[in-house]
Amino acid sequence: MPKKRLNIEFEIDSTHLELIEDIAKEYKISSNSKAIRILLDYVAKDADSFQIFSKENMRCRFC
């Protein structure tokens, strides 16, 4: 599949950034950006969207 990467800007809490950095370091992922893409691919293909995004289950500590 051809790569169609886009540069985007969004806000995250500093603790989220620390989490991404820790994941990238622990699993020897080449960049924070790649770690985020891996997480997004997991959500898109394997995760239960209801469990993540429904109002009953949403776990955003900063919302």
N, C-alpha and C positions, 0 to 999 in steps of 0.2 A: 504494500500500500504506500503511495507517495506521501511524503511528510508535508503537511500544510500547517506548520507551526506559526502561531501568531504571538506577538508580544502584546500582553494586556497588563493593565494595572488594576489591582484590587487591594483592599485593606484586610489585614489580619492582626490579631493580637500578638504581642511579642512572645507569649507562651506557645502559640501555634507555630511561630517561626522556629522556636527552640525545638519543638517536637519534630518538625520537618528536618531540621539540621541533624538532630540525633538519629533519626531514621536513616538519613543519607549516609551518615558516618558508620553506623552499625552494620548496614548492609552493603557498604562500599558502593553506593550509588554515586554516579559522577557529578550530580548537581542537585540542588534543592528543586529546581524546575522539573527534573526527571522524576524525583520522588513524588512530587505533586501529580504528575501525569500518571504514574503508576497507581496512586490512590484513586484518581478519577477513573481510570480504566477498570479498576476493581468495582467501584460503585456502579459504573455503567453496565458491567457484564455479570457480576456475581452477587452483589449485595441486594438485600431486600429494601427497596426504596421506601416502602411504608414504614419499616422499622427505623429508618434513618430520618425521614422527613415529615412524618405525620405529627400533628400538633401534640398528640398523646405521648410521643416518644422523643421529640426533638430535644437534643441535649446541648444546644448552644449556650455556653456559660456566660456569654457576653451580650446576648440579645435582650 
